[in-house]
Amino acid sequence: MSSVLKFYSDTDLGAIEARPFKVFNERSLEKIPQLAKLSEAQRFEMKVVASVLPFRVNEYVINELIDWSNIPADPIFQLTFPQKGMLAPESYERMAELHRRGADKAHISALAKELRDGLNPHPAGQLEMNLPRVNGEVVEGLQHKYRETVLFFPSQGQTCHSYCTFCFRWAQFVGDKDLRIASNQKDQVLGYLREHPQVTDLLVTGGDPMVMKTKNLAQYLEPLMEDDSLAHVQTVRIGTKALTFWPYRFVTDNDADELLDLLTRLVKSGRQVAIMAHYNHWRELETPIAREAIRRLRETGVEIRSQGPLLAHINDDPAVWARLWKTQVQLGIIPYYMFVERDTGARHYFEVPLARAANIYREAMKQVSGLGRTARGPSMSAGPGKVEIQGVAEIQGEKVFVLRFIQARNPDWVQRPFFAKYDEQATWLNHLKPAFGEEKFFFEDEYEAMQAGNG
């Protein structure tokens, strides 16, 4: 155990005090004191990558979560700081050359946009198929992919306390309005929900809604408690990484008590409220402030569910997942999803072959009790839906992946098993081929029709 973590275990919870939020980004990268210990070449590599992929980290992460004696291998360092391998070699070299020449901001920005456009900024039909329309007009700030669930992107929450280097929503943070999904039009959002009584679940997402002041979050959630025409929205989910990146949000921030009161009232109104907490490593759960934030949240009556992708360089080890899930169960968090790294951004740096992912999941599951086996996965959030790898089997002499939809654009696809040829190199659904001589998977024709109609 590192000296950092030993310090945590010896710290009295009563010593937790409010602290100011101080953040560093691409422009202030050189002001992070710990980076002075790194070589000039390492700092240059970070600068180059941060020109393309968004970078943001705060002092809590830097001082409390990263083991600076284990750089660059430390998982939280990999989670938050740019690494050379996150760009393809040719892309890296093109951007590096501009920096070496001292190119102006306009040239660097132009190349950054070109490189970003090649990184599949909005995967799985997010801009083509998921945007709901009323009378032919797009309802800004919403995504409606699955029948029962609507995603809402409040404009005040489209940033994070720190950015994850693997984030599949990285395009929200690069300053390109054409790529950003967001809205502050409360009436339009609530109107869409009223007109769609089949929607039972509202997922408030980002960015991170927990960067918002409570009064801003309340304007979207309080109508659910007051308006009978919204009674069909029974479940509210809030996606957040704040329990890792800024747990002070729930403990010592100026409006922390106000936030907890809002959640308490929402629960008492009869809504099921779930904090969809993003976790990638057990280290995120070790600090006293993180545990106090979890305790305070659970006292409101909300449930905390954990999800996160399987990532090379960070958590591609069954022991890491087993310890993560065991610790979460101990703290009252429900393990929910192990995702496969999405086909966007720096995916080539983080992706793990599906065969290995299935094995890591299985080996981790063998180490936990039944309460930890609620985590589903490995799951690909692909265009047609969430596809789970249930395992590898040999059927009629053919080695295959056994797959099923956990969620799908067509609810009739859900829970229907299907089979793909075993492929040790495949990392995503579109790399797989149907087994048993079939030409297409059962859903492909219908999905292609949906794409053609932007449905």
C-alpha positions, 0 to 999 in steps of 0.5 A, a space after each residue: 500500500 502506498 504512503 498516500 493510502 496509509 495516510 488515509 487510513 490513519 486520518 480521522 473523519 472528523 478532520 474533514 474540512 471544506 477546501 477550495 476547488 482549484 482546477 488545471 487545464 491545457 493552458 495551466 498544465 505547466 503549473 501543476 507542481 508534481 509535473 516538475 518531477 517528470 522529464 521535459 519529454 513527458 511534459 511535452 507529450 502531455 501538451 501535445 495530446 492535450 491539444 487534441 483531447 480535453 484535459 481537466 484535473 483538480 487539486 483533490 485528484 492530484 494530491 489525494 488520489 494519484 501515487 506520484 511515486 508510481 508514474 506513469 503506471 499509476 491508474 488514476 494518473 492514467 485516468 486523468 493525465 494525457 499519455 502519448 499513446 492516446 493519439 495514433 502515432 501519425 496524429 501525434 507526430 503531426 501535432 507535435 511538429 506544430 508545437 516544435 515549430 511554435 505554431 500559432 493557436 489558429 493552426 493548432 486548433 485547425 489540426 486539432 479539429 481535423 484529428 478530432 473529426 477522425 475519432 468518431 466523436 459521437 458513436 452509436 448514432 447519438 447525433 443521427 438516431 437518438 435526437 428526439 423530434 417534435 413536429 420535425 424539430 429536434 428537441 435540444 439537449 435530449 437523447 431518446 434511444 430506448 423506449 422507457 428512458 430519456 437522457 437529458 443534458 442540462 447546459 449548466 452541467 456539461 463539464 466535469 470536476 476532472 475529465 477521464 482520458 477515456 471518456 466517450 463524451 469527450 466531444 462535449 468538452 472541446 468547445 465545438 458547438 456542432 458536437 455539443 448536446 445540451 439545453 437549458 430549455 426546461 419547458 421544452 424538456 418537460 413538455 417532451 416528457 409529458 407527451 411521452 407517457 411510455 417514458 418511465 426513466 429520466 437520466 440526467 447526464 453530461 458532463 456531470 450534473 453535479 457540477 451544477 449549483 443545486 438551485 439549477 438542478 432543482 429547476 429540472 427535478 422539482 417539477 417531477 414532484 409537483 406536476 401530476 402530468 409527469 407522474 409516469 416518470 418514476 425513476 430519476 437517474 443522475 450520472 456523476 463522477 463527483 464521488 471520485 473527482 469532488 466528493 466535497 460536493 456532497 459534504 462541505 460545498 456551500 450548497 451540499 446540504 441543499 443538494 441532499 435535501 433536494 434528493 431527500 424530497 425527490 425520494 419522499 415524493 415516491 420517485 426511485 432515485 439512483 446516483 449512477 456513480 462512475 468508478 474505474 478503480 478501487 483507489 477512488 473509494 479509499 479517502 475519508 471524504 469519498 466515504 463520507 460523501 457515500 454515507 451522506 448520499 445513502 442517508 437521503 434514501 437514494 441508491 448508488 449504482 456503480 458503472 465503468 468500462 474495462 480499460 487497458 492501463 487502468 483496470 484490466 485485471 480481475 483482482 482490481 474489479 473484484 476489490 472494487 466490487 467488494 468495497 462497493 458492496 461494503 459501502 452500500 453501493 450496487 455494482 451495475 455495469 462493466 462496460 467495454 471501452 467505446 469506439 471513440 476518442 482514444 479507444 485504441 489506447 484503452 480497448 481490451 479484446 472481447 475475449 480477454 474482457 469476458 475472461 476478466 469479468 468471469 475471473 473477477 466474478 469468481 472472487 465476489 459474493 452474490 451481492 457483488 454479482 449484480 454487475 452486468 457485462 462486459 457490455 457494449 453500448 453499440 448502435 443497436 443497443 447494449 450487447 452483453 458478452 455472456 461467455 465463450 462456448 463451443 457449439 456443434 464444434 464451433 467456438 463462439 461468443 454467446 451474446 444477448 441484448 440487455 437493452 435495445 432500440 427494439 424491445 423485442 430484441 432484449 434477452 434474445 441470445 445470439 452467437 458470433 464467431 470467436 475472434 481473439 482480436 475483436 474489440 467491438 460489435 462491428 468486428 464480430 461475424 455471425 456464427 454457424 454460417 449465418 450471413 447476418 445477425 438477426 437484428 441487422 436488417 431492421 437496424 439498417 432500416 432504422 438507420 436509413 430512416 434516422 429512427 
